[in-house]
Amino acid sequence: MKARLRKFTAVLEPAEEGGFVVKCLELPVATQGETREEAISNIKEAVGGYLEVRAEVLGKSKAKKQLVGIAVKQASSPVVA
């Protein structure tokens, strides 16, 4: 079964208490991490989990596996992860 790549955009912001907050612009998904790398890893996992649960709720539990690509934007320069 061939996996389908879905691309999403996330915004990475410094958190007031330290670390980073990252929010997906296309989905109701947000998370955080102590470092940029941890926050980016967490948003990839959170988006993947959201899509998996959504497929189950819609009765598509046998749906094709989806790969998730996230373009992370901080300030005015995008970083693809």
Secondary structure, 3 states (H helix, E strand, C coil): CCCEEEEEEEEEEECCCCCEEEEECCCCCEEEECCHHHHHHHHHHHHHHHHHHHHHHCCCCCCCCEEEEEEEEECCEEEEC
